Amino acid sequence: MTNVSWDRVWLGADLATMDEAGGIGHVPDAALAMRDGRIAWVGTREQLQATSWSAAVVTDARGLWITPGLIECHTHLVYAGDRSNEFAARLRGATYEDISRAGGGIVSTMRATRAASEDELLAQSLPRAQALASEGVTTLEVKSGYGLDLTSELKMLRVAQRLGEQLGIDVVKTFLGAHALPPEFANRHDDYVRHVCDDMLPAVTAERLADAADVFCERIAFTREQTERVFERASSLGLKLRLHADQLSDGSGGEIAARFGAQSADHLEYASDTSLQLMAHSGVVAGLLPGAFYYLRETRLPPIEKMRALGVQMAVSTDCNPGTSPIASLLLAMNMACVLFRMTAAEVLRGVTINAARALGLGEDRGMLRAGMRADLAIWKLRHPEQLCAEVGTHRPIEVVKTKR
């Protein structure tokens, strides 16, 4: 029998492979091997005994659970300043739209972000990224969108890249120039969209600073037609697409995402049946963001039951941002998704692993414990992974294994 040589083997762990339709793929008394940064073998310890193998490191993992490294697929965590004053205003009854129209919201953060140097912006953003990484996040999506001019948008994307380098995690960078209308383009939405398409997107792609483009398609932001123009231009430049869709009203965002082959449509509280049907048919992942629902004290739930019935894949994220979801804890967002959105623990665990990977176009590479996938692992002292959803502020991984590129 040929001897197989591996870099490391874990023996006796419980695995949550996520390699199971709708479930977590529990493998008890398991063995997992890695080699050259990839998962090389997955099975039970009994099955491993029939194999001739050796490993540089063998770890007794009895009493531990191994999950894929968690994937945070929607954040705005690179920004300067804070908007705690808006939190206080909402407590007095102000709505998101009231604050935005009064010059607060995204434009308020834009001013602070433009004023910050790149190093200052990194220093302010790093603690948020560190908090997520400490919870087992190995892949992190970060959007721009608080610069709203070319210089500042590029600065934000460079900071996002530096976060990944400093923390040793993968950062997926999304250009969100069409996030809000900057003051210098007041009442000139079409001119600003033209600037995004003709100037900003080509510069961002020329410097290879973004993996995808996103648009805030909403009545207080950008129309369907303006969104489509940005998507057409971004797609022509080779960028993947994501969309802020149907958060405050039904703007047919899910339909737009499906028609353009976007990887995800996020928020979706007001998504229509037609949009969801098209998303299911096109494989667009629904990005569910309970933090924003919570902070805005919304009452209209995303249509979870309809998504289940149609087979729409659901990802869960913090939406970490300065105003409407200042949360840098994916584990807290997981609890919120269960309690507020009435998702099952299995749905949420899949929502921060394999479905989050799919939302970033990475489902063939990570998010599951399967031979050939990246060996991005989170190792936990748990009786069951459902505890990660049920018990807030209690759990951190005892080890995170991150594949280096």
C-alpha positions, 0 to 999 in steps of 0.5 A: 500500500502506497504511503500518503504524506500530509502536512497535518492531520486532525484526529477525532474531531467532529466536522461540520463539512457544510457538504450537505444540502441544507445541513451542516454535514456532521461527520463524528469521530473524524479525520481531516488532512491538509497538504500544501494549503489544501484539504487533502482528505476528509472522512472518519477516523475508522476510514483513515485506519485503512489508509497508509499515511504519515503527517508532519503534524498529527493533532488529537482533536477529540472534543473539538469541532472543525468548521470551514473558516467563516466568511464575512461577505458584506462589510463597509468597515473601512471608514473614518469617524463615527455616526453615534449622533445618528443613533441618538437621532433615530432613538428620537424617531428620525428615519434613515431617509430623514437623516440622509436628506438632512446631510447625514448618513453616508455623506457624513462619513464621506467627509471624515473619510476624505479628510483622513490620510491612508494611514489614519484610515487604516488605523481606524479600520483595523480594529473592526477587521481584527474583531471579525478575524478573532471570531474565525473569519478567514475571508472578508469582503470590504466595500468602498463607497465613503470616498465618492471621489476617485482619490478617496475611493482608491484610498479606501480600496488600498486600505482594504488591501492592506488590512488583508496583508496585515491580518493574514486573511483574504480580503475581497474588495468591492468598488461601491462608488455608486453608494450616494451622491456627493455634494459636488454633484448635488441634483446631478445623479446622471452626471455622477453616474457618468463619472463613475462609469467613465472615470472611476471604474476604469481607474479602479480596474487599471490599478487592480484594486477591486474584484467586484462592483456594487450599487445602492439601488434605492429611492434615496440613492440610484435608480434602476436605469442608473444601476444598469448603466454602472453594471454594464460598464463594470461588467465590460471591465471584467468586474463581478457584480453585487447589489444593495437591493430592495432594502427600503422599497421594491425597486426590482433590485433582485430582478436586476441582479438576476438579469446581469448575473450578479453574485448576490443581492443584499438586504431584500426586505421588499423583494418581490416574488418575481425578483426572488424567482429570477434570483433562484433561476440565476443562482443569485445569492440572497445576502441577509443583513440582520444588523441593519434591520435591527439598528433601523428598527425595521418591521418588514422581514425579508421573505425567508419562507419564499426564499426557502420554497424557491431554493434561493441560497441565503448568506448572512453578514454583519453589514458592518458600517458606521451608521446603520449596522455598526457591528463588527461581530459575525457571531452576533449577526448569526444570532440576530439572523436566527432570532429576528429573521427566524432562520434555523441554526443550520441555515445560518451556519451555511450562510457564513460558510458555503453560501457566503463563499458563493456570494463572493464567487468563491464557492468552488474554493472555500466554505466547505470541508471537502478534499481540494478546497482551501484549508481555511479552518476554524477549530472550536471547543463546542458541544455543537456548532449551534452554540455559535448561533445561540450563545452570544459573547461566549465563543472564539475559535481555539485555532484558526488555520488560514491558507496563505496565497 
